[in-house]
Amino acid sequence: MNIGNKMIVASCPLRVSFLGGSTDLEDFINENGHGEVINFPINLYTYVSINKRYDGKFLIQYAKTESVNKVSEIKNELVKVVLQYFNIKTPITVALNADIPSHGSGLASSSSFIISMIKATSIFKGIEMDDYEICELALTLERKFNPLVGRQDPLGCGLKGFKHLHFKLNGGVLINPIISDYFKKHKLFLIPVSKNGRSSTDVLKSLNLNNRKSILKIVKNGVNLLKNNKIKDFNQLILDSWDEKKKTSNLISNKNIINLEKSLQSINVYYKLCGAGGGGYMLVIMNRKKSFDFLKKYPYIMINIDNRGIKSWELN
């Protein structure tokens, strides 16, 4: 495929996990035979653009800028692993952007970025891939530099809709769409709990295997509550799951998180920390009829479920 002077832009949502986080890790699945999560993509996105260069250089632009002679010299592991997989030899510019600061967000930003990167690069190479194939490849490639990435992350970002994911021991997954008017009844917000983000790796390494079994049981209850439209009970389950998650590692919570929790408890809303723990964003859930004026003292972001999915554009 000859794209000439065109720029290819690809985009993928970030994701939020309601229930089941950490049961999608391989150590848990190997021990218990399966893992389960309930998650959904949100209307915040990562973006990757690719275009040809004519000076013989590979220019990689993200929080830093790299200008190198060949792919093997690229320091950004996410970009390098995708370009190596697709055997890119033509000098190009690769630019990475996101709607919000993505490092340590707990919203699977690295999985979202690698999906955007695969989508843009596959188009550049003239290779057709469906969304599920992209998600599968994203997990494989991300694990080359981040072996602790969970199975839910690429599927949560790259596949549309509110869904229950059941991860099998053999690597397979059952994708069960959840039919619910949940998002019509609730307002969802993200509140940052740390300015600098955090690395999930240390938190994931510290997780207690046995303590995560209670989280798996909660997912099963959550699926049944949603099927029976018991939304208030489901929201309480999110709070219960967050309490159980804090028991799996002493690195999950900290002073900033505890102080925010105390403030949220005083106004009677539902909440949980997104991602592995230790930082990132607190998800706040409340009824649409309730005023959210109290949030004005926080730098909140209002979110909703994504309906766009993985997208791409070719710009002249």
C-alpha positions as CSV (number, residue, x, y, z in Angstrom):
1,M,0.0,0.0,0.0
2,N,1.4,3.4,-0.9
3,I,0.0,6.1,1.3
4,G,2.0,8.9,-0.3
5,N,1.9,12.0,1.8
6,K,-1.2,10.9,3.7
7,M,-1.2,10.9,7.5
8,I,-2.9,7.9,9.2
9,V,-4.6,8.6,12.6
10,A,-6.0,5.9,14.8
11,S,-7.9,6.2,18.1
12,C,-8.9,3.8,20.9
13,P,-10.9,4.4,24.1
14,L,-9.6,4.1,27.6
15,R,-11.5,1.7,29.8
16,V,-13.0,1.4,33.3
17,S,-13.4,-1.8,35.2
18,F,-16.4,-2.1,37.6
19,L,-15.6,-5.5,39.1
20,G,-13.1,-8.3,38.9
21,G,-9.8,-6.4,38.4
22,S,-6.7,-8.6,39.2
23,T,-8.6,-11.9,38.6
24,D,-7.6,-11.5,34.9
25,L,-3.9,-11.9,35.7
26,E,-2.3,-15.1,34.7
27,D,-1.2,-16.2,38.2
28,F,-4.8,-16.0,39.4
29,I,-6.2,-17.8,36.3
30,N,-3.6,-20.6,36.5
31,E,-4.5,-21.1,40.2
32,N,-8.3,-20.8,40.0
33,G,-9.0,-22.0,36.4
34,H,-10.6,-18.8,35.2
35,G,-11.0,-15.1,35.9
36,E,-13.9,-12.7,35.4
37,V,-14.4,-8.9,35.0
38,I,-17.2,-6.4,34.2
39,N,-15.8,-3.5,32.3
40,F,-16.5,-0.9,29.5
41,P,-14.7,1.6,27.3
42,I,-15.2,5.3,28.1
43,N,-15.4,8.4,26.0
44,L,-11.7,9.4,26.5
45,Y,-9.2,8.3,23.9
46,T,-5.6,7.8,22.9
47,Y,-4.4,8.8,19.4
48,V,-1.6,7.7,17.2
49,S,-0.6,9.3,14.0
50,I,1.8,8.0,11.4
51,N,3.2,9.6,8.2
52,K,6.2,9.1,6.0
53,R,9.4,11.0,6.3
54,Y,11.9,11.9,3.7
55,D,15.0,12.6,5.7
56,G,15.8,8.9,6.6
57,K,14.9,9.4,10.3
58,F,12.3,7.8,12.6
59,L,10.8,10.6,14.6
60,I,8.8,9.5,17.7
61,Q,6.9,12.1,19.6
62,Y,5.2,11.6,23.0
63,A,6.2,13.1,26.3
64,K,9.7,13.0,24.9
65,T,10.9,13.3,21.3
66,E,13.2,10.7,19.7
67,S,14.9,11.0,16.3
68,V,16.7,7.8,15.3
69,N,18.1,6.0,12.3
70,K,16.3,2.6,12.8
71,V,13.5,1.0,14.7
72,S,15.9,-0.9,17.0
73,E,17.2,2.4,18.4
74,I,13.7,3.6,19.6
75,K,13.5,3.8,23.4
76,N,9.7,3.9,23.6
77,E,9.0,0.2,24.0
78,L,5.3,0.5,23.0
79,V,6.2,2.1,19.6
80,K,9.2,-0.1,19.0
81,V,7.5,-3.5,19.6
82,V,4.7,-2.6,17.1
83,L,7.0,-1.3,14.4
84,Q,9.2,-4.4,14.8
85,Y,6.2,-6.7,14.6
86,F,5.1,-5.1,11.3
87,N,8.7,-5.0,10.0
88,I,8.5,-1.2,9.3
89,K,11.6,-0.1,7.3
90,T,10.3,3.1,5.8
91,P,11.2,6.2,7.9
92,I,8.1,7.6,9.6
93,T,6.9,10.1,12.2
94,V,4.9,8.5,15.0
95,A,3.0,10.9,17.4
96,L,1.2,9.7,20.5
97,N,-1.5,11.8,22.3
98,A,-4.3,11.3,24.7
99,D,-7.3,13.2,26.0
100,I,-6.0,13.1,29.6
101,P,-2.6,12.5,31.3
102,S,-2.3,8.8,30.7
103,H,0.7,7.5,32.8
104,G,-0.5,5.6,35.8
105,S,-4.1,6.4,35.2
106,G,-5.6,3.0,36.0
107,L,-7.6,3.3,32.8
108,A,-5.4,0.8,30.7
109,S,-3.8,3.7,28.8
110,S,-0.9,1.6,27.6
111,S,-3.2,-1.0,26.1
112,S,-5.3,1.7,24.5
113,F,-2.1,3.3,23.0
114,I,-0.8,0.0,21.7
115,I,-4.2,-0.7,20.1
116,S,-4.1,2.7,18.4
117,M,-0.6,2.0,17.3
118,I,-1.5,-1.4,15.8
119,K,-4.5,0.0,14.0
120,A,-2.5,2.9,12.5
121,T,0.5,0.6,11.5
122,S,-1.6,-2.1,10.1
123,I,-3.3,0.4,7.8
124,F,0.1,1.8,6.9
125,K,1.1,-1.7,5.8
126,G,-2.2,-2.4,4.1
127,I,-3.1,-5.3,6.4
128,E,-6.7,-5.8,7.4
129,M,-7.4,-6.7,11.0
130,D,-10.7,-6.8,12.9
131,D,-11.0,-5.3,16.4
132,Y,-10.7,-8.6,18.2
133,E,-7.6,-9.5,16.3
134,I,-6.1,-6.2,17.2
135,C,-6.9,-6.7,20.9
136,E,-5.3,-10.2,20.9
137,L,-2.2,-8.8,19.2
138,A,-2.1,-5.9,21.6
139,L,-2.0,-8.2,24.6
140,T,0.8,-10.3,23.1
141,L,2.9,-7.3,22.2
142,E,2.4,-5.4,25.4
143,R,3.5,-8.4,27.4
144,K,6.9,-8.3,25.7
145,F,7.7,-5.2,27.8
146,N,5.0,-5.4,30.6
147,P,4.4,-9.1,31.4
148,L,1.9,-8.2,34.2
149,V,-0.7,-6.6,31.9
150,G,-4.1,-8.1,32.6
151,R,-6.2,-9.9,29.9
152,Q,-9.1,-7.4,30.4
153,D,-7.1,-4.3,29.4
154,P,-7.0,-4.6,25.6
155,L,-10.5,-6.1,25.4
156,G,-11.9,-3.5,27.7
157,C,-10.5,-0.7,25.6
158,G,-10.9,-2.2,22.1
159,L,-14.3,-3.9,22.2
160,K,-17.4,-1.7,22.4
161,G,-20.0,-1.9,25.0
162,F,-20.8,-2.9,28.6
163,K,-19.6,-6.5,29.0
164,H,-18.8,-9.4,31.2
165,L,-15.6,-11.1,30.3
166,H,-14.9,-14.7,31.4
167,F,-11.2,-15.7,30.9
168,K,-10.5,-19.4,30.4
169,L,-7.4,-21.3,31.5
170,N,-6.5,-22.1,27.9
171,G,-6.3,-18.5,26.9
172,G,-9.8,-18.2,25.5
173,V,-12.4,-15.7,26.6
174,L,-16.2,-15.5,26.6
175,I,-17.5,-12.1,25.8
176,N,-21.0,-11.6,27.2
177,P,-22.7,-8.2,26.4
178,I,-24.6,-6.7,29.3
179,I,-28.0,-5.2,28.4
180,S,-28.8,-2.5,30.9
181,D,-29.9,1.1,31.2
182,Y,-27.2,1.6,33.8
183,F,-25.6,4.5,32.0
184,K,-28.9,6.3,31.4
185,K,-29.5,6.3,35.2
186,H,-26.1,7.4,36.4
187,K,-23.5,10.1,36.1
188,L,-19.9,9.0,36.2
189,F,-16.8,11.1,37.1
190,L,-13.1,10.6,37.4
191,I,-11.2,12.4,40.2
192,P,-7.3,12.3,40.0
193,V,-5.8,11.1,43.3
194,S,-2.2,11.7,42.4
195,K,-0.5,14.3,40.2
196,N,2.3,12.1,38.9
197,G,0.5,8.8,38.2
198,R,2.0,5.5,39.3
199,S,3.5,2.4,37.9
200,S,1.1,-0.6,38.3
201,T,3.9,-3.1,38.2
202,D,5.0,-2.9,41.9
203,V,1.3,-3.1,43.0
204,L,0.6,-6.1,40.8
205,K,3.7,-7.9,42.1
206,S,2.5,-7.4,45.7
207,L,-1.0,-8.9,45.3
208,N,-2.1,-11.7,47.5
209,L,-3.4,-14.6,45.5
210,N,-5.9,-16.0,48.0
211,N,-7.4,-12.7,48.9
212,R,-8.5,-12.2,45.3
213,K,-10.9,-15.1,45.4
214,S,-13.5,-13.0,47.2
215,I,-13.3,-10.5,44.3
216,L,-14.1,-13.3,41.8
217,K,-17.2,-14.2,43.8
218,I,-18.3,-10.6,43.7
219,V,-18.3,-10.5,39.9
220,K,-20.7,-13.5,39.7
221,N,-23.0,-11.6,42.1
222,G,-22.7,-8.5,40.0
223,V,-23.7,-10.2,36.8
224,N,-26.9,-11.6,38.4
225,L,-27.8,-8.2,40.0
226,L,-27.5,-6.5,36.6
227,K,-29.6,-9.2,34.9
228,N,-32.3,-8.6,37.5
229,N,-32.0,-4.8,37.3
230,K,-31.0,-4.4,40.9
231,I,-28.9,-1.4,40.2
232,K,-28.6,0.0,43.8
233,D,-27.4,-3.4,45.0
234,F,-24.9,-3.6,42.1
235,N,-23.5,-0.2,43.1
236,Q,-23.1,-1.3,46.7
237,L,-21.2,-4.3,45.3
238,I,-18.7,-2.0,43.6
239,L,-18.0,-0.4,47.0
240,D,-17.7,-3.9,48.6
241,S,-15.3,-5.0,45.9
242,W,-13.2,-1.9,46.4
243,D,-13.0,-2.8,50.1
244,E,-12.0,-6.4,49.3
245,K,-9.4,-5.1,46.8
246,K,-7.6,-3.0,49.4
247,K,-7.1,-6.3,51.4
248,T,-5.0,-7.8,48.6
249,S,-2.0,-5.5,49.0
250,N,-0.9,-2.7,51.3
251,L,0.3,-0.7,48.3
252,I,-3.2,-0.2,46.9
253,S,-4.3,2.6,49.2
254,N,-2.4,5.6,50.5
255,K,-3.0,8.9,52.4
256,N,-4.4,10.8,49.4
257,I,-6.8,8.0,48.5
258,I,-8.0,7.7,52.2
259,N,-8.6,11.4,52.4
260,L,-10.6,11.4,49.2
261,E,-12.7,8.4,50.4
262,K,-13.6,10.2,53.6
263,S,-14.8,13.2,51.6
264,L,-16.9,10.9,49.3
265,Q,-18.4,9.0,52.2
266,S,-19.8,12.2,53.7
267,I,-21.9,12.8,50.6
268,N,-23.2,9.2,50.1
269,V,-22.0,8.3,46.6
270,Y,-20.5,5.1,45.2
271,Y,-16.9,5.0,44.2
272,K,-13.8,2.8,43.5
273,L,-10.2,3.4,42.5
274,C,-9.5,2.6,38.9
275,G,-6.7,0.2,38.0
276,A,-4.1,-1.6,40.1
277,G,-4.0,0.9,42.9
278,G,-1.7,3.4,44.5
279,G,-2.7,6.3,42.3
280,G,-4.6,7.2,39.2
281,Y,-8.3,8.1,39.2
282,M,-11.1,7.5,41.6
283,L,-14.4,6.6,39.8
284,V,-17.4,8.3,41.3
285,I,-20.9,7.1,40.5
286,M,-24.2,8.9,41.4
287,N,-27.8,9.1,40.3
288,R,-28.5,11.5,37.4
289,K,-31.1,13.3,39.5
290,K,-28.6,14.2,42.2
291,S,-26.6,17.4,42.0
292,F,-22.9,17.1,41.7
293,D,-22.0,20.6,42.9
294,F,-19.9,19.1,45.6
295,L,-17.4,18.0,42.9
296,K,-16.5,21.5,42.0
297,K,-13.7,21.5,44.6
298,Y,-12.1,18.6,42.6
299,P,-10.6,18.7,39.1
300,Y,-13.2,16.1,38.0
301,I,-13.8,14.7,34.5
302,M,-17.3,13.6,33.6
303,I,-17.4,10.4,31.5
304,N,-19.8,8.1,29.8
305,I,-19.6,4.7,28.0
306,D,-17.9,4.9,24.6
307,N,-19.9,4.2,21.5
308,R,-17.1,4.9,19.0
309,G,-14.7,2.1,19.4
310,I,-11.4,1.8,17.5
311,K,-11.4,4.3,14.7
312,S,-9.0,5.5,12.0
313,W,-8.7,8.3,9.5
314,E,-6.6,9.1,6.5
315,L,-5.7,12.7,6.2
316,N,-4.2,14.3,3.1
